[in-house]
Amino acid sequence: MKTIEGLYYSESHEWVKTEGDMAIIGITDYAQHAMGDIVYVDMPEVDDEVNAEEEFGAVESVKAASDLISPVSGTVVEVNEALEDESGLLNQDPYENWIIKVQMSQPDELDKLMNATDYAAFCENQ
């Protein structure tokens, strides 16, 4: 399982990369391995509000569907439209292929997330 130093991780297996008060959100390598071949990604619309620890979409694979849980609160400023045509990009490189970008309204919510080391330990206990 691959993790990347400098990212934030949630217990629901989303990662966050920050650029100022912008949060780039995707699913982790652990999540895409557990799901298998991803066939569809349900994403919010630009300008939608997302709330930390609440659903913002779903990922469907040949095995199951899994809700996407936002690690932070804010306004969606961009969705990865490439995933609409090729959702399998999440299997190829889940850290390169983000899902949404969010203008954070409460950046201090990042303090509740795990670093790469803590997330790797969390996954070992799953």
Secondary structure, DSSP 8 states (H G I E B T S, - for coil): ----TT-EE-TTSEEEEEETTEEEEEE-HHHHHHH-SEEEEE---TT-EE-TTSEEEEEEESS-EEEEE-SS-EEEEEE-THHHH-TTHHHH-TTTS--EEEEES-GGGGGGSB-HHHHHHHHHT-
